[in-house]
Each structure stands twice: as structure tokens, then as C-alpha cells.
Amino acid sequence: MITGVIKNKIDKIWEDIWAGGLTMPFKVIEQITYLMFIRKLDEKEIDNEKRANSLRRRNPNAKVEMIFPQTASGQGMRWSNFKTADPEVIFNTIRIKVFPAIREMKYGQVPDVDEIGKIIPIPDDPNKGQSIQSAFSKFMKDALFELPTPEVLVKVITGLEDLYQHDIGELDMQGDLYEYMLSKAASSGTNGQFRTPKHIRDMMVALIDPNPDDTICDPACGTAGFLISSAEHIRAKYGERMTDDQWERFNSTTFSGFDTDNSMLRISAMNLMLHGITHPELDYKNSVSEKNDIDSEYTVCLANPPFKGTVDAETISTSLKAVTNTKKTELLFLALFLRMLKKGGRCACIVPDGVLFGSSRAHKAMRKELIENHVLQAVISMPSGVFKPYAGVSTAILVFMKTGTGGTENVWFYDMEADGYSLDDKRNEVKENDIPDIITRFHNLEEEKERERTEKSFFVAKQEIIDNDYDLSINKYKKVEYVPVEYPPTSEIMASLKARQMEIDKGLAELERMLK
């Protein structure tokens, strides 16, 4: 858990960078993350050295692949070897050697760099192939080192060292640090993109319950939050009994994400790497365009796709328009999830409330598709404060399964009123929290059948939804229980008012006497 002390230290690092003239939030995150990544590489190398020494005690000829070249120049690029040098030396080492080198990482190794910054490429290895190239290096090609001066760089390095040595230690808090930085930068984008709070992502993952054999995709991945939450869920629930093959897939093909912003993809790659996922499938892709022809490939989709954006009608995939003929991204992504999932695949996604009750032909067609041709399992209406202070939009979570042959009989509705945080711009932690209840009830739907529609959750039959023009808004079906309020007789109320008035008059008279 990120404490106030840790937040203050991150804020100080952030302010030092801003004071140096770099003020774009995601640029600040990129620069901090590059340094976190460089430090993490050195930590991994220290582990490699310990493992190599242990192996060589048993077998002097044992080989362990190292991250950094075993040369003076290569070792000079390690965090532990340059962090205490003079500011100018640190600045030039990172700018001329370390940063260019990590952009050219290959097979999890850093290439050597000579004194003038010339990269000595790592030879191709046909036994390894390009498939294990780090997603990080893939999207680092056009990245820039932008910390302006040696003084700013040293302040950031000193701040990070303080955090790691005194606050983080051996705790698995690196991902939490990253989450906090992302929360500082979160803002609504031109296509309606904004970061999904971690506790909401974790809830959606818990509803879907991905396992080590799933292939998981977020086709609007942003900073890869849903992939991170899925990885944490799998590690926590299945990690101790996963096979070697499952771990190999976990580190390579289990997680996929697409985005139309290379900066987001860089942050996604670094975020995943800092959470221990070294080779995810990340790609620059307009997911709803004709160029994305992925069909029946994944078993799980988790996403918070862009809401208020529209796309050029000429670029939209015809297969998506066949389901819902629209330019609205929130509808196109629903059709996309259905196409990308394998039969039996599951999806949990966030949609604006308009998707639930919109009266356009495209809105109705999309809801009909989910209910008639697949299994719509749940509609969870969330309070509008969930995305504050960045947006006050009302949203819901749809949970469904791709079948292609229908299967919806009853749809489970839940009226979520609290998420553990205040619903104002401050978003302070509060006691009220429906999330544990939502997860428990969803995984015990048999016990939900007898619930009344005056309760937080209840079932609605498919036919009733059809009769209501496929409307999925919870207010269409929820019953409000009006409790009659009994008031005292009018004469009693009037007597009470007169008595209070007499008390007021008496007090005023006494006050006047005191003022004379």
C-alpha cells in the first residue's frame, strides 16, 4: 500500500522534473520509468551473478546469460556502478551509453556501447528468434531521454534510491508506485480515454477469473492496467501450481494489448516489465479498423474502450458494421470483443450508460446481438463518481460470453452504490464498498434467483428485456420500495411551532434587556 510518505517522495521527484522544464505528465512518467527500468535491470543482474556463482560452485563450466556486457564499458552502464559518480559523468553515461543501449536490447540483453556512443549490436541467434524480443525495446525505438540537466537527473536518481532503500525494500511495491504515477497523470483524452481505477479493474478481473490457460487481450490497452490486474490474479490464485509450460506462456503469449498511441505502448511495455511480464504481445493497432483482422483468437477480453470518440466510417471494419452500423467507438468495441473471442470466451468491459438504453438502431442492434446470439451474464451499474476527478460519466460493466448460438435466459443486474471511496473529487477511502459483495454474488448466482427487485441485485428474464426493446438500464426493472411516513396531527405540529416561537421571543426579549 502506498503511504503518504511514499506519495510525498514521488511528488518531490515529479516536482524536480517539472522545475527543470519538463511538464507534460506522461513525459514525466516516461523519464521516471526509464530510470526505474535501468535500476531494475541492475537488480536482475545482481540476481544473475548470485545464481552464476552458485552454479559455478557445483559446475565451474556452467554458463548464465548476463544482461550487461562483461566489459568495462558494459559494467559502467549498471546503475550500481554509476549512481554515485559526478553529476556530469552520470548524465553523459545515461545519455550517451545507457539510454541508446536499452533502446537496442535484444534477447533480454543490453548491447555494448563504445566511448563515443556507438552501439555494438548483439548478433542474431537463430536458436532464440525475434519472438522473445522485449516489447519494451520494440517501442523504445523513437523514445528520447529528455531530462534537461545533470542536476535534475541526480535529484531523480537520489529520490529513487531513497524510495527503494528506505520505503520499498523487498516489498512488491514497484507496481503500486507506477499506479500512483499514472493516477497523477490521468486525464480525459480526445477519444474519451481515461485510466480505470485499479480496484475497478481488479473487480472485473475477479468476475472473469482468468486462469493460466487463458489468452487475455485488451484492444484499447492504454497503460496495460487490465493486463497487469489479470497477471496479478493468475499469480496469486494459480502461481504455486502452474506448470513450466504455463509459466512460459505467461511470459510470452498470455497477454496482448493494442493501442493507437506509441507513447502509451511504451508505458504499457514498461509497466508490464516492471510487474514481471517481460514479453507481452503489444502492437500499434487501430482495433476497429479493417487492418485489424483478428478473429476468434482470445479466451478473455477485458477493457475500458474509448467512449466519446468516433472514427472515420471508411476505415471501420465491415465485420463490425455488420453487427452495429455506427461510428460510435463504444458500440464498435463491443462488436470487436465478440469477434476477437473464441467460442466460450468471456468478456468484462466498461460502457457508458447510453449503451444500455440508447434508442438508435445501432444501440438496439448491439444489445440484441449480445442477448440473442450470445450469453449476456451481468449488467453492473456503477455510480457516476467512480472516475472522478477526471470524469463524471455514468458507466456500467457488461459481463458476457461468446457462443454464437445464444443462451441468454436471465440477466443478472447489480446496483452498485459504493466502491470504497468517496464519490466526490477527493475520492478518499470510505467504509461503504459493494465490490466484495458483487464478486461473491456473481460467483454464486444460484442463490440470486429468489432475490426481490427491491434489493441490490436480481435477475431479469430474457423475454422481459426483449419486451422492453432490449433496454438494459437497471432503473427499468428495479422496484423502489416506498415506506409510508406517518406524521403527527396538524394541531400537534402547530402547537409545537408555537412553543418554539415563544422560546425564541423570550430569548430575544432577554437579549434586548442585556443590550440596554
N, C-alpha and C positions, 0 to 999 in steps of 0.2 A: 504494500500500500504506500503510495506517495504521500509523505508527510509535508507539513507546512515548511519545515526546514529545507527539505529537498526542493520543493517548489521555489522557494526563495533563491536557492543557489542556481537553479535553471534560469529563473528570471534575471539573475545578475549576469549570467553568461549571455543571455539574449540581449540585455541592455548594453553590454560591452560591444556586441556586434553592431547594434543599432547606432551607438555613438560613433562607431567607425565609418558610418555612412551606408551600411547595407541594411535596408529597412523592409524589403519585401519578405513577408513571413515565411513562405515556402523556400525562399533562397536561404534564409537564416537556418531553417531546419536542415536543408541540404548540407550546408557547410558544417554544422554541428555533427550531423550524421556521418559525414565523410571522416571526421576525426574520431568519432566513436568506432567506426568501422576499422580505421587504421589501428586503433588501440586494441580492438578485438582480435585482429589478425595476429598481433604480437602475443596476446594471451594464448591463442591457439598454438602458436609456435612454441611457446614455453611448455605447453602440454605435450607437443610433439617431441620436444627434446627430452622430457622426462620419460616418455614412452620409449624413445630410442635408446636411452641409457639403460632402461630396464631390460629391453630385448637383447641389447648387446652384452649384458652380463651373462645371459644364457647362450647367446649365439653371436660371437664377435662379427660375423659377416651379415647380420640382419640389417635390412635396409628400411628406413622410414622416410617417406616423402616429406620434404620440408616445404614450407610456404615461401620463405625468403631464400635467395641465392646464398650459397655458403662462400661468399666473397666479402672482402672488406666493405665494398660498396653496398652489397646486398644487406649485410648486417647493419650498416649505417642507416638503413631505411626503417628499422624497427623502432617502435615507439619508446621502448625502454632504453634505447641507446641514443636517442636524440632529445628526449623531453627536457633534460637539464642543461642543454647546450645554450650558448648565447642566442638571444632573440634572432639576430640576423642569420645565424647558422641554421636554426630551426626553420625559419621562414624559407630560406633557399633550399634546404633539404626537402621540405614538403612540396614546394612549388616546382622545383626543377627535377626532383627524383621520385619522391613517393607518389605524388598525385598522378603524374604521367604513367607510372608503373602500374598502379592499381587499375587504371583505365584499360590496361593491356593484359590483365590477369587471364590465365588460361589453365584449365585443368586444376583450378584451385591454387595455382602458384603465381607468385609475383615475378615478373622478368627482371633481369639485372639492368641497371642504368649506369652509364659511364659519367665522368665528372661534368660533362657539358650537357647532360640530359638526354643523350642518345639511348634509345631503348635497344636492348639486346634481346630479340624475340625468342620466345620459347619454341623449340622445334615442334612440328606436328607429330603426334603419336597416333598411328593407325589403330593401336590397341585401345585407345581411350575414346577417340572420336569427338566431334564437336558437341555432341548431345549433352556432355557434362560441363560445358562451358557455363560459368556462373551467369545467371540472369543479371546480376549486378554489373559485370563487365560489359554485357551486351548493351545496356542502356547508359553506360558511362561514356560512350564514345564522344558525345558532344557536351559532356559536363565540364564546368570550369571551376577552378579554385579561385574564390572571389573574396577571401578575407583580405582587407586592404593593406594592412601593415604588420610588421613583426610584433609590435606591441599588442595589437588586438589578438593576434594568433596566440601569443604567450598567455594572455589573460584567459582565453578559452581553454587552452591546454591545462593551465593551472586550475581553473574551475572544474574541469572534468576529472582531473586527478584527485581533487578534494572530494568530489562526489563518490568516485569509485573507492577511494581508500577509507573514507570515514562514514559513508552513508549506505553505499550499496554492498560493499564487501562481497561475500559469497552468495548473497541473496539473488534470486532470479527476478531482478527489478529493472533490467535493461528495457524490456518491453513496456513496462509501466512508464518509464522515463519518456519513451518515444510517444506513448499515448498522450502524455501531458503536453508535450511539444505540439503534437497535432491538434490538441484541443485549443491551444493558444492561437493557432493559425486558421482554425476552421472558419469558413465564411461561405455564404451562398454564392455560387458561381453563375456564369451566364447561362448555363444549361440546367440550372436548378440543382447543382451538386452541392452537398454538404455532408460533413462527416457524421456517420452514425455512432451515437454513444456506445461505448464498449459494453455496458450492461444490457443494452437492447440487442446488440449483436450476439452476445453470449446467450441470451434468452432464445433467440431464433435458432442458434446452433443446437441448443439443448432440445428444442422441439423436434428438429430434424434428426438429431442423434447420429451424426456421421460416424462411420467405422473405418478401420484400416483398409478395407477392400473398396471403399468408395473412391470415385474420381470427382473432385469438387471444383466448381467453376463459379467465378464472379465476373460476368462480362461487362461490368461497369465498376472495376475494382478500386479506382481511386487510390487510396493508400494501403490497400490489401487487408483492411480490418477484418472482413469476414473470413478470409483465408487464415489469418492469424488465430481468430477465435476457434475455427474448426481444428486447426493443428493443436491448440491447447486442449481442446475437448478430447481429441483422439489420444494424445499423450497421457492425459490424466486418467481416462477410462480404460484404455486398452494397452498402454505402453508396456506394462510388465509382461504381457503375454503375446506381444507381436513377434512374428517370425522374421528371419533375416530378409526374406523376400518382401515382406510388408514394409519393413524399415527402408529398404532400397527404393520401393515405390514412393514411400512417404517423402523421401528426399529428392524425388525427381518428377514423377508424373501425377502424383495425387492432386496437386494444387495448380490451378490455371487461372489466369486473370487477364483481362483485356482493358485497354483504355485508349482514349484518343489524345492523350497529353503525355509526351515523353518525360516531362518533369515528374508527373505522377507515377509513371512506370519506374523511374529511378528511385523515387521514395518507396514505392512498393517493394522493389527488389532489396533495398537496404533494410526496410522494415522486416521483411521475411528472413533475411540473412541474420539480422540481429536477434530474431526469435528462433534461430537454429534451422531454418529451412533454406538450404544452400542452392538448390537447383530447381526452382519452380518454373512452370511454363508461363511466361509473361510475354505479351505481344501487343504491339501497336495495332489497334484494330477498331474500326467503326462497326460496332457489333450488329447494328440493324441494317447495314448496307449489303448490297449484292456481293461485296468482296468477302463477307463472312458467310461461308457455305457449310459451317459445322452443323452436323445433323446427327442426333441420337448418339452422342459421344460421352456424356457425363451421367453420373448417377445422382448427383446433388448440385443444385444451383442455390446460391444464397446471394442476395443483392439488395441494394437500395439504389435503383436506377434513377437517372435524372428525371425530374418531374416536369418542369415548366418549359422544357426545350421542345423545339420542333426541328425536323430535319428536311433537307431538300427531297421533295417527292420523287425526283428522278433517281436518287441514289438508294431508296429504300428497297430492301429485298422483296421480290414479288411473292415469295412464300409467306412472308409476314403479312403483306397486304391482303393475301387471300383469306387470312383469318380475321383481320381487323383493318379495314381500308381507311387509314388515318395517317397523319403526320405527327401525332402526339406520341412522344417517346415513352410515356408511362404505359401506354397500351401496346406499343410495338415490342417493348421488352417482355411483356407477359407472353406474347406470341413467340418471342425468341426463346424464352425458357422452355416452353413446350417443345420447340423444335430441337433444341440442343440436348434435352434429356433423353436418356434411353427409356424404353418402356419399364415402368416400375420406379423410375427416377422421382426424387422428391424435391420440392422447392419451397423455400420460405422467402418472401420478398415484401418490401415495404411499398405501399402505393398511397397516393393522395386520396382523400375521401371521395373525390369526384369519380374515381374509377368504380366505386361501389354503387353509385346511384345515377351517374351521368345518363342523360336521355338520348344522346346521339346514337345513330345507327352503329357506329364503331364501338362505343361503350357497351351497348347491349350485345353486340356480336361477340365481344371478348368474354363477357360474363357467361353467355350461353355456351361458348366453346368450353370453358372450364367446367361448367356444371353438366352439360350433356355428353361431352366426349371424353372427360377425364374425371378424376375424383377430387372435388374441392372439399378439403377436410375442415378447414377452420378460417374464420374471419375474426381477427382480434383488433378491436378498435382502441387506438391509443389516445391519450389526452394530448391536446394541442401544444402543451408546454414541453414535450419530450425533446424537441430540437432547439429550444431556447438556449442562449440568447440569439442564436443565428437565424432562426426562422420560427414562425408561429403557426406553421401549416398543420392542419389536422390530417392525420395519417392512420393507416391500418396495416396489419400484417396479414397476408394471404398465405395459407399453407395448402399445398395441393400435390397430387401425384399424377404423373403422366401414365395414361393407359391406352388412349386411342380408341377405347371401346366403351367409354362411360364408366359408371359405377357409383356415382354420387347418389346416396339415398337420403342422408341427413347432413346438414352443415352445422358445425359447432360454432357458436358465437360467444365471445367473451367481451365484456365491457370493462376495459382496463381503466381504472381511475387514478392509480398512483404507481410510480416506478421507483420509489425510494429516494426521490429528490424533489425539492420544491419546484412547482411548475411556473415559477417566475424567472426573470433573467438571471438571478443569482444561482439557482439550481443547487441549493445547499442540501445536504443529506437530511432525510426525514425518516421517521419510523414507518410510515404508511408505504407499503410496497406489495403490489399484486403479482409481481413476477414469479416468486416461488409457487404461488397458488396456480398461476397459469400453467406452469410446467407440470406440476403434479396432476392437475385435472386433465390436461391434454393426454398424458400418458396413462390415464385411467378413464377413458371415455365411456366405458360400460356403466360406470357409476353416475354418469351425467344424464342418463336418459330420463330420469324421473324429476329432474330439476324444473322448477316453475320459471316462467319468463319474467318474473319479478326479481330473480336472482342475478348474480354477476354473469353466469354462463348458462347456456341452454342450447338445445338442438332445435333446428327448424327443418321440416321435411322439404325435400326437393320440390314436390308439387306446389307447395305454398309459395316457394320462391319463384317458380315459373308463373304462377298466377299473379304475382306482383311484378311482372315484367323483368324478372331476374334481378330485382333490387337486392343488394347485399348490405344496405345500411342497417346497423343494429337497431336504430330507433323505429324502423318499420315493424319490428317484431317484438321488441321489448315492451313489457307491460309495466306501467308505473302504478304502484300501489298507493292510493290516496288514503291517508289516515284522517278520519274526521277529527276536527279540533272543536272541543266544547268550550264556549266562552260563558262567563257568569252573566246573569241578567243585566239589562241596561241600567236598571235602577241601582244595582250594586256598583257598576262601573262609575256611574255619575257620583255616587256617594264617595267613592274612593278619590275621584278627581277633586271634589270639593274639599275633602280633608287635606289633600296635598296643597291645594291652593291656600287654605287657611294657614298651613305651616309656613308657606312662602311669604304670605302677607305679614305674619308675625315676625319672621326673620328680618324682613325689610324694615318694619317699624323699629325693631331693636337697633338695626344698623344706623337708621336716621338719628336716633337718640344719642348714639355714640359719637356721631359726627358733629353734633351741635356744641 
